[in-house]
Amino acid sequence: MRDESKTKKQLIDELVELRRQMAEFKASADERKHSGDRQPVRVGEILIEMGCLTRLQLERALRKQKEADMRGDSHIPVGRILAESGIIAAEQLQAALAEQRVRLGRRVE
């Protein structure tokens, strides 16, 4: 009987946690829905807006990033992949990162 009530308690705890996660997910989905007028903050999207990058180039870099992640390599930022492969210049990456900080409301140094 004791093991059975422990199992019930674990199930209840898991259910409470799942409900909390669902509420958090719904809140973030609602926030995303209402933030449609915000500008993108991803570096790749900013580089496309700046005319430094094409969508195809970004997709290829993201694929390289995902492959490295799947191999278990340390996470490589997409901007670094683009700069190291010569697709964008280091100055373009720095400008995009500065713009990203502005859009996120952070101080540009």
MODELLER restraints for C-alpha pairs under 7 A, 6 or more apart:
rsr = mdl.restraints
at = mdl.atoms
rsr.add(forms.Gaussian(group=physical.xy_distance, feature=features.Distance(at['CA:40:A'], at['CA:46:A']), mean=6.99, stdev=0.5))
rsr.add(forms.Gaussian(group=physical.xy_distance, feature=features.Distance(at['CA:41:A'], at['CA:100:A']), mean=5.34, stdev=0.5))
rsr.add(forms.Gaussian(group=physical.xy_distance, feature=features.Distance(at['CA:41:A'], at['CA:103:A']), mean=6.32, stdev=0.5))
rsr.add(forms.Gaussian(group=physical.xy_distance, feature=features.Distance(at['CA:41:A'], at['CA:104:A']), mean=6.90, stdev=0.5))
rsr.add(forms.Gaussian(group=physical.xy_distance, feature=features.Distance(at['CA:42:A'], at['CA:100:A']), mean=7.00, stdev=0.5))
rsr.add(forms.Gaussian(group=physical.xy_distance, feature=features.Distance(at['CA:43:A'], at['CA:79:A']), mean=6.74, stdev=0.5))
rsr.add(forms.Gaussian(group=physical.xy_distance, feature=features.Distance(at['CA:43:A'], at['CA:96:A']), mean=5.98, stdev=0.5))
rsr.add(forms.Gaussian(group=physical.xy_distance, feature=features.Distance(at['CA:43:A'], at['CA:97:A']), mean=6.44, stdev=0.5))
rsr.add(forms.Gaussian(group=physical.xy_distance, feature=features.Distance(at['CA:43:A'], at['CA:100:A']), mean=6.53, stdev=0.5))
rsr.add(forms.Gaussian(group=physical.xy_distance, feature=features.Distance(at['CA:44:A'], at['CA:58:A']), mean=6.24, stdev=0.5))
rsr.add(forms.Gaussian(group=physical.xy_distance, feature=features.Distance(at['CA:44:A'], at['CA:79:A']), mean=6.99, stdev=0.5))
rsr.add(forms.Gaussian(group=physical.xy_distance, feature=features.Distance(at['CA:46:A'], at['CA:96:A']), mean=6.01, stdev=0.5))
rsr.add(forms.Gaussian(group=physical.xy_distance, feature=features.Distance(at['CA:47:A'], at['CA:53:A']), mean=5.66, stdev=0.5))
rsr.add(forms.Gaussian(group=physical.xy_distance, feature=features.Distance(at['CA:47:A'], at['CA:96:A']), mean=6.05, stdev=0.5))
rsr.add(forms.Gaussian(group=physical.xy_distance, feature=features.Distance(at['CA:48:A'], at['CA:54:A']), mean=5.85, stdev=0.5))
rsr.add(forms.Gaussian(group=physical.xy_distance, feature=features.Distance(at['CA:48:A'], at['CA:55:A']), mean=6.86, stdev=0.5))
rsr.add(forms.Gaussian(group=physical.xy_distance, feature=features.Distance(at['CA:52:A'], at['CA:88:A']), mean=6.60, stdev=0.5))
rsr.add(forms.Gaussian(group=physical.xy_distance, feature=features.Distance(at['CA:61:A'], at['CA:78:A']), mean=6.26, stdev=0.5))
rsr.add(forms.Gaussian(group=physical.xy_distance, feature=features.Distance(at['CA:61:A'], at['CA:81:A']), mean=6.36, stdev=0.5))
rsr.add(forms.Gaussian(group=physical.xy_distance, feature=features.Distance(at['CA:61:A'], at['CA:82:A']), mean=6.46, stdev=0.5))
rsr.add(forms.Gaussian(group=physical.xy_distance, feature=features.Distance(at['CA:62:A'], at['CA:78:A']), mean=6.34, stdev=0.5))
rsr.add(forms.Gaussian(group=physical.xy_distance, feature=features.Distance(at['CA:65:A'], at['CA:76:A']), mean=6.26, stdev=0.5))
rsr.add(forms.Gaussian(group=physical.xy_distance, feature=features.Distance(at['CA:65:A'], at['CA:78:A']), mean=6.48, stdev=0.5))
rsr.add(forms.Gaussian(group=physical.xy_distance, feature=features.Distance(at['CA:69:A'], at['CA:75:A']), mean=5.87, stdev=0.5))
rsr.add(forms.Gaussian(group=physical.xy_distance, feature=features.Distance(at['CA:79:A'], at['CA:93:A']), mean=6.28, stdev=0.5))
rsr.add(forms.Gaussian(group=physical.xy_distance, feature=features.Distance(at['CA:82:A'], at['CA:88:A']), mean=5.83, stdev=0.5))
rsr.add(forms.Gaussian(group=physical.xy_distance, feature=features.Distance(at['CA:83:A'], at['CA:89:A']), mean=5.72, stdev=0.5))
rsr.add(forms.Gaussian(group=physical.xy_distance, feature=features.Distance(at['CA:83:A'], at['CA:90:A']), mean=5.85, stdev=0.5))
rsr.add(forms.Gaussian(group=physical.xy_distance, feature=features.Distance(at['CA:98:A'], at['CA:108:A']), mean=6.01, stdev=0.5))
rsr.add(forms.Gaussian(group=physical.xy_distance, feature=features.Distance(at['CA:101:A'], at['CA:107:A']), mean=6.69, stdev=0.5))
rsr.add(forms.Gaussian(group=physical.xy_distance, feature=features.Distance(at['CA:101:A'], at['CA:108:A']), mean=6.31, stdev=0.5))
rsr.add(forms.Gaussian(group=physical.xy_distance, feature=features.Distance(at['CA:102:A'], at['CA:108:A']), mean=6.59, stdev=0.5))
